[in-house]
Amino acid sequence: MLEVTAIRVKRQGRLLVDGASFRAGAGEFVALIGANGAGKSSLLKAVTGEWRNAEGVVEIAGQKRQLWSPKVLARQVAVMAQSPQVQFDFTVSELVGIGRAPHRGHSTPAQDQAIVSEALAAVGLSDFSTRSILQLSGGERQRVFLAKAIAQITPMPGVLPAAGSLLLLDEPTSALDLAQQVSAMNAIRRIANNGATVLAVMHDLNLAASFADRIVVMAEGRLTADGVPDAVLTAEGLSAWYGCPVCVDRRSGDGACLVSVAVFQSAQT
């Protein structure tokens, strides 16, 4: 579904992404991880087309991104930015409904409203539809924008985004508490299970280990590892990539990787 080849991003004289290549297939949830400044968000902006001067090739469903009609592409690809902002006093339902704009003429207002309701339910915000977006907490707003992205690539009521849909997320859980993180990640996982492709920049390695099919690691602008969580999330590798001692254990119950800082040092006075 998504094929990225030799992406190179240079901004203000700095090389932020240096020859990144990877793919994400239908039904895959790929987490992009790495330390701050590793180039994750820069790579995602190259994939979305936000940074148009990026070198390299991005193919979506076998066709170069620039050859897609913008409106057709918008029905299949949705992007959730790292810190989405809104300055106008929309209701939650109105803001999520903006995601349906590419479908005008292809769906009815009743279908659009049903999809908005389903997207809000998917992220646990069914009771928020008439609330002002300006009155919500940061975590609640983040889930609203996730619902907007889901609504944008939902083909019809009662049907989750499926094969041919691409969901691009930049730190989708950064402002969420534990319960909200699980709710959001379950929604994203269900979409991938339905055949859609998900690429998400993530800082929470334990969430990545629990929900992603593959993990791609960036360090100093380059892709340095790509594989299933068990293969990529090693103490040795993470310690090198993040520059601190990291411990990787097995979580009781499901055996998933459990990542923690190996040594805590108290401040010296």
C-alpha distance (Angstrom), angle and dihedral (degrees) to the residues before:
residue distance angle dihedral
M1 . . .
L2 3.83 . .
E3 3.80 120.9 .
V4 3.81 118.8 179.1
T5 3.81 118.3 -172.7
A6 3.82 129.7 -173.5
I7 3.80 96.4 -26.6
R8 3.78 112.6 -172.6
V9 3.80 123.3 -178.1
K10 3.79 123.8 -172.5
R11 3.81 121.2 178.8
Q12 3.79 127.3 178.0
G13 3.78 90.9 -14.3
R14 3.81 94.7 -50.6
L15 3.81 123.1 114.9
L16 3.81 103.5 -134.9
V17 3.81 100.0 169.2
D18 3.79 120.9 26.9
G19 3.80 116.3 -164.3
A20 3.82 101.2 -39.8
S21 3.81 116.8 -176.8
F22 3.81 128.7 174.3
R23 3.79 142.2 126.9
A24 3.79 136.9 -136.5
G25 3.78 119.2 -159.5
A26 3.78 133.5 -151.6
G27 3.79 110.6 -70.6
E28 3.80 93.7 18.9
F29 3.78 126.6 127.0
V30 3.81 107.1 -158.6
A31 3.81 119.6 -171.7
L32 3.81 117.7 -155.2
I33 3.81 110.4 -152.7
G34 3.80 138.9 172.8
A35 3.79 142.8 120.1
N36 3.79 123.0 -63.0
G37 3.78 109.7 -72.4
A38 3.80 93.8 20.6
G39 3.82 91.6 123.2
K40 3.81 101.6 -103.3
S41 3.80 99.0 130.5
S42 3.80 90.8 39.0
L43 3.79 90.1 55.9
L44 3.81 91.2 47.5
K45 3.82 90.6 51.2
A46 3.79 89.1 52.1
V47 3.80 89.9 51.0
T48 3.82 92.8 49.2
G49 3.79 92.5 46.7
E50 3.81 93.8 -119.0
W51 3.81 89.0 124.6
R52 3.78 100.6 49.9
N53 3.79 95.8 -179.8
A54 3.80 92.2 65.3
E55 3.79 114.1 121.7
G56 3.78 123.8 -132.4
V57 3.80 136.5 50.0
V58 3.80 130.8 -66.7
E59 3.81 115.3 -170.6
I60 3.78 123.4 -171.9
A61 3.79 117.0 -166.7
G62 3.80 89.5 -13.4
Q63 3.81 96.7 -52.4
K64 3.79 128.5 100.1
R65 3.79 110.3 -103.9
Q66 3.81 94.4 -123.0
L67 3.82 91.1 57.3
W68 3.80 92.8 60.5
S69 3.78 120.2 97.5
P70 3.83 104.2 -111.5
K71 3.80 92.8 -129.0
V72 3.80 94.2 47.7
L73 3.80 90.4 46.7
A74 3.80 90.8 49.8
R75 3.81 89.6 58.2
Q76 3.80 90.2 56.3
V77 3.81 105.5 32.3
A78 3.80 126.1 52.8
V79 3.79 127.8 -178.4
M80 3.79 128.5 -157.4
A81 3.80 111.0 -164.1
Q82 3.79 123.8 -141.4
S83 3.83 96.0 -109.4
P84 3.81 108.0 13.2
Q85 3.79 113.7 -164.9
V86 3.78 133.9 -160.7
Q87 3.81 126.5 -173.8
F88 3.79 100.6 -176.9
D89 3.78 128.1 82.7
F90 3.81 98.5 -112.6
T91 3.75 121.3 158.6
V92 3.78 114.3 -118.6
S93 3.80 90.8 -107.4
E94 3.81 92.0 50.3
L95 3.79 92.8 51.0
V96 3.79 94.0 48.6
G97 3.80 87.9 46.2
I98 3.81 89.7 61.9
G99 3.79 85.7 71.2
R100 3.79 88.3 66.6
A101 3.83 93.6 61.8
P102 3.85 94.9 100.7
H103 3.81 88.8 56.9
R104 3.81 96.3 58.3
G105 3.78 106.6 129.8
H106 3.82 91.1 20.4
S107 3.80 98.4 67.1
T108 3.79 136.0 29.8
P109 3.82 125.1 -114.0
A110 3.81 88.6 -110.2
Q111 3.80 91.1 53.5
D112 3.80 91.1 47.2
Q113 3.79 91.8 51.6
A114 3.81 91.4 48.5
I115 3.81 90.2 51.8
V116 3.82 91.0 48.8
S117 3.80 89.6 52.9
E118 3.80 91.7 48.3
A119 3.81 92.3 48.8
L120 3.80 91.3 51.3
A121 3.79 90.3 48.6
A122 3.81 90.0 51.0
V123 3.82 91.0 60.4
G124 3.81 95.9 38.5
L125 3.81 98.1 -105.0
S126 3.80 103.1 113.6
D127 3.82 91.5 124.8
F128 3.81 92.9 51.9
S129 3.81 100.4 65.9
T130 3.82 96.4 109.5
R131 3.81 96.2 37.8
S132 3.80 120.5 109.8
I133 3.79 112.8 -105.9
L134 3.81 88.1 -139.2
Q135 3.81 91.5 61.6
L136 3.80 96.5 54.7
S137 3.78 128.6 100.3
G138 3.79 120.0 -109.8
G139 3.79 91.8 -101.3
E140 3.79 92.9 48.8
R141 3.81 90.9 50.2
Q142 3.78 90.3 50.1
R143 3.79 90.7 55.6
V144 3.80 90.4 47.9
F145 3.80 90.3 56.5
L146 3.80 89.9 47.6
A147 3.81 88.3 53.0
K148 3.83 89.2 49.7
A149 3.83 90.5 53.7
I150 3.80 91.3 48.1
A151 3.82 91.6 48.9
Q152 3.80 91.0 50.4
I153 3.82 94.3 61.4
T154 3.81 98.4 34.3
P155 3.82 107.5 113.3
M156 3.81 99.6 -157.7
P157 3.81 141.4 -16.0
G158 3.78 114.8 -67.9
V159 3.81 93.4 19.3
L160 3.79 123.8 100.8
P161 3.82 119.6 -142.4
A162 3.80 105.9 -80.2
A163 3.81 141.8 178.0
G164 3.80 109.3 -22.1
S165 3.81 92.8 36.4
L166 3.80 122.3 106.3
L167 3.81 124.7 -162.2
L168 3.83 115.7 -165.6
L169 3.81 115.0 -168.7
D170 3.81 131.3 -177.9
E171 3.82 109.3 -157.1
P172 3.83 95.6 -33.4
T173 3.83 94.6 -177.3
S174 3.82 102.3 39.3
A175 3.83 94.9 113.2
L176 3.80 98.6 34.8
D177 3.78 130.0 106.7
L178 3.80 120.3 -131.4
A179 3.80 97.7 -86.5
Q180 3.80 92.3 44.4
Q181 3.80 90.7 49.2
V182 3.78 90.9 55.6
S183 3.81 91.9 46.3
A184 3.81 92.8 50.3
M185 3.79 94.9 43.7
N186 3.79 92.0 48.2
A187 3.81 89.3 53.4
I188 3.81 91.1 49.8
R189 3.80 91.6 46.2
R190 3.83 91.8 51.3
I191 3.80 89.9 53.2
A192 3.81 91.2 52.2
N193 3.80 90.6 45.9
N194 3.80 87.6 55.4
G195 3.81 90.7 59.3
A196 3.81 103.6 -92.3
T197 3.80 121.5 129.4
V198 3.80 118.5 -118.6
L199 3.81 126.8 -167.6
A200 3.81 114.2 -179.5
V201 3.79 132.1 177.3
M202 3.81 104.6 -139.5
H203 3.79 137.5 -178.3
D204 3.80 97.1 -178.4
L205 3.80 101.8 85.5
N206 3.78 94.0 -173.1
L207 3.79 92.0 56.6
A208 3.80 89.1 46.9
A209 3.81 90.4 50.8
S210 3.81 92.3 48.7
F211 3.80 100.5 45.2
A212 3.83 111.6 20.6
D213 3.80 125.2 88.4
R214 3.80 92.4 -153.9
I215 3.76 136.7 15.5
V216 3.79 123.5 -148.3
V217 3.81 116.6 -164.9
M218 3.79 125.8 -151.4
A219 3.81 124.3 -163.8
E220 3.80 124.8 173.4
G221 3.80 92.3 -13.7
R222 3.80 96.3 -50.9
L223 3.78 133.2 101.0
T224 3.79 105.2 -116.1
A225 3.81 103.7 171.6
D226 3.79 138.7 17.0
G227 3.79 125.7 178.4
V228 3.79 148.1 88.3
P229 3.83 115.6 -39.4
D230 3.81 94.5 -104.9
A231 3.80 91.2 55.7
V232 3.80 98.3 42.9
L233 3.79 103.2 37.7
T234 3.79 100.5 73.0
A235 3.79 126.0 146.0
E236 3.79 91.8 -123.3
G237 3.78 95.5 49.8
L238 3.80 96.8 42.8
S239 3.80 92.1 47.0
A240 3.81 89.9 54.7
W241 3.81 95.7 43.6
Y242 3.80 96.1 46.0
G243 3.80 98.8 34.5
C244 3.79 97.2 -127.3
P245 3.83 135.9 86.7
V246 3.79 109.3 -84.1
C247 3.79 130.0 -170.3
V248 3.82 123.3 -154.9
D249 3.81 118.7 -162.6
R250 3.78 135.7 165.6
R251 3.78 118.0 -100.3
S252 3.78 114.6 -126.7
G253 3.78 114.0 -113.3
D254 3.80 103.3 25.0
G255 3.82 101.6 25.4
A256 3.81 93.3 -127.7
C257 3.81 119.5 156.3
L258 3.78 114.5 -86.8
V259 3.80 112.7 -159.6
S260 3.80 123.7 -161.7
V261 3.78 139.7 156.6
A262 3.78 105.4 -93.0
V263 3.80 98.8 -147.6
F264 3.78 128.7 32.1
Q265 3.79 115.9 -162.2
S266 3.79 120.3 -162.3
A267 3.78 118.1 -136.7
Q268 3.79 113.2 -93.6
T269 3.76 118.6 -131.5
